[in-house]
């Protein structure tokens, strides 16, 4: 009868430290291998069969996971913040880290995190790149305003970034000094290039056959536009991994930490252990939802009367998570409360 071999990988940019242990914990192999596909292929030929792997989630984990998956019995990716045994060790190096990962895997103590399918990760990378472009556009727009303010040029703040007004500003306004004209033109060209690229990225994701139907359903939820729907679909992935709405709300970063001891309980600010991309999208959408839906407006007003508009926005965002989760689970469009009542009658 063949026994399973457990491998811990401590992944870095240039090298990967590994430790292979059998079921009893005896070390079979250990060492280092280069972080390249060719070296990993050569290394896998030397491994005893069968084998399963554990590694910590890093920026490099995705491609290594995909490369090893066809050859391994199972691959698990560990949550970095949960690996306290490694972080708190008195003696710490790559070889010890790999050994402890192998032990955690062997004893079934590994704090596993969810690994998205490759197709979702590829599309998610495109969406996150779009966010980078948006940040760059905002920076360039602020730089344009800063240049004009530095030189004392009067301008219309609301119309500054419209094409016709900007062209008119450069051609007809004598207050614009020659020294900043090339910088203004370069900034404007950068903004337009980013806008075109951002539009192309979003359009390609919306037309994607794997996402089109799901995006269409999600957009029926009040306050959910194309970006929020895409962010939900690509950051959440398979909604069946959430057993309850509370778990989804926690993942989205819409609830605070809790510090309880004995008979004392303290609620802390919003937890930093969250998916920041979906959190940002939901909070922005929750600011618009009360204007489009009466039920959302009632939730917002009830919380707003307690004196905190930010908490009111979070309450709306949590309700949106419940709606989005229901739409995904039931595979049908969102129906407002007014229409539900009418159809029931």
Secondary structure by P-SEA (a helix, b strand, c coil): cbbbbbbbbbccccbbbbbbbcccccccbbbbbcccaaaaaaaaaacccccccccccccaaaaaaaaacccccbbbbbcccccccccccccccaaaaaaaaaaaaaaccccccccccaaaaaaaaaaaaaaaaaaaaaaaaaaaaaaaaaacccccccccccaaaaaaaacccccccccaaaaaaaaaaaaaaaaaaaaaaaaaaaaccccaaaaaaaaccccccaaaaaaaaaaaccccccccaaaaaaaaccbbbbbbcccbbbbbccccccaaaaaaaaaaaaaccccccaaaaaaaaaaaaaccaaaaaaaaaaaaaaaaaaaaaacbbbbcaaaaaaaac
